[in-house]
Amino acid sequence: MSLKDSHSVLEVKDLSIGYFLKKKQILISKEINFTVPKGELVSIVGINGIGKSTLLRTLANMQPALNGIVHLNNKNISDYSSFQLANTISIVLTEAPSSKNLSVLELISLGRNPYTNWIGTLSENDKKIIQNAINITEIEDLVNYKCMELSDGQLQRVMIARALAQDTPFILLDEPTTHLDIYHRAYLLKLLKKLAVEKQKTIIFSTQEIDLAIQVSNKMIVMTTDKVHFDQPDKLIELGCFNTLFPSETIQFNKDMKRFVLRD
Amino acid sequence: METQHTYRTHFIILTLLVVLFFFINISLGTVSIPIKEVFFSLLGGEAIKSSWQFIILEYRLPKAITAILVGGGLAVSGLIMQTLFRNPLAGPFVLGLSSGASLGVALLILGAGVFGGTLGGFLLGPWSLVIASALGSFLVLLAVLAVTFKVKDTMTILIIGLMFGSVTSAVVSVLSYFSNAEQLQQFVFWSFGTLGNVSWNGILILFICVLIGLLICLSSIKSLNALLLGENYAKSMGVNLKKATLLIIIATSLLAGGITAFAGPIAFVGLAVPHLTRQYFTTSNHFILLPAVFLSGGILMLFCDTVAQLPFSNFTLPINAITSLFGAPVVIWLLVRKRKLLF
């Protein structure tokens, strides 16, 4: 049974994240527990520097966990070979592609890299998957553009299309809504929702857009200094989690409006 | 990687240009030989004067072949350096490979005085230059490799390469200060670069170096393409970063080290040709860029060599001066016109 046929699920138990600095362990967050089934959209929110990116990097095995377990389909993530991992998780990072000279089509087709032969020849099936990725992200008009000619919102969609072309059950995105205006933020989150529902992708993204994330996510990971909460948005609101996110003298979460409001 | 065009006409034109410049290069030189006789000699016939035949077969033909190997090899090493370091200003010089070669040759020529007369005389055979320069590049390469395993950041490696270059040129300065005029002249001539001193045996060794370097590049096409997105993305697509980096650096040192050993340090080809090639091949796909850059480098080198030998005169200019005179304005023009060098 291949990985894709099995019931894709991400399981995190007692995870501690952080990094090593001169052999000293720097702990960023601990006691992280959650389980994400297939086809769910999960957002990670929290104040700057709380460890959202570190958590995503740990989930993608880009850096080791300090402690605890990350299981993908009942298998420890560190036991995955680099090919299996490329086959299971695709990422969209905050960093722009290094080469600004890449055309959109070239960039998206790079997503097929794990599957092509030694010289990178694309099969008809590869081309079909690339075209599907282009269609679902609605960037048909952009394929002949160079990266340097794209706006932030367009580039973000192109990077998501590349992740889709990689054809993995999991997609992790680090702050995909940064630098976008409210229309493009909403558009992008709706796109992620569509991918989770229609393509049954398991999508985890970090964001500063708490109001929008509450509306769109199946579950949310709320990172605070004391505790990492994980639940459905409505239940997190009931628990009053969002009020513990930021120092409360400036803004406060309004339960009825489901959003933050300024304090006088 | 899916690319919009196959660039078939581009490749046909480039190949024709290589052939054209190859024959122009062979036809022109200090001694004027009728074109008919040139072709006659090349095809194995006997020219009217046996000296003409000798000049064509033993001097101009190997020089033209060397020019293609040197130009193409340096240009390809520049291309893969720019991708590996994700820096449009990277080239074979930046890693300090040619500085290492210079140091090796400087130690050999200028240090000969220090080691005394007999030993010095023995050391200065024609092969010892090649060995010293190859050894110099290889040692710098080993140092760079050691750093690569310790430091992850490619920017840092780039800066360390520049520092290697500074240190070696300082050592060369000190050595020059203590050496006599004759030795200094010999070193200066080597540093001018030359294509004409390579024998058929030398060409065989150069060809093997360039061929292995190119084959490694060919095997790295996928990693090179993935690296265009950055290290993190490349890794997420299953690229073994350490292995890919190691292979690319070995390929560069084989190409740049081998070429510098035979032809001396030749500037700007590695930096300018990839950028020039991107002007008419508007793709980032290395599958297309690698052969395109190799052919373009060969054309440029044949052209520079033709200019350097100042046809119909008795002078031959240093090839390094010609490539710099041509290369530096090209880079400036690209910077001014495009505002930014992209890779």
Interface residues (C-beta under 8 A of the other chain):
Chain A: A60 M62 S82 F83 L85 A86 N87 I89 S90 I91 L93 E95 P97 S98 S99 K100 N101 L102 S103 L105 E106 L107 I108 S109 L110 G111 N113 P114 T116 W118 I119 G120 L122 K127 I130 N144 M148 R162 Q166
Chain B: M1 E2 T3 Q4 T83 R86 L218 S219 I221 K222 N225 A226 L227 L228 L229 G230 N232 Y233 K235 S236 M237 G238 V239 N240 R278 T282 T283 S284 N285 F287 L342 F343
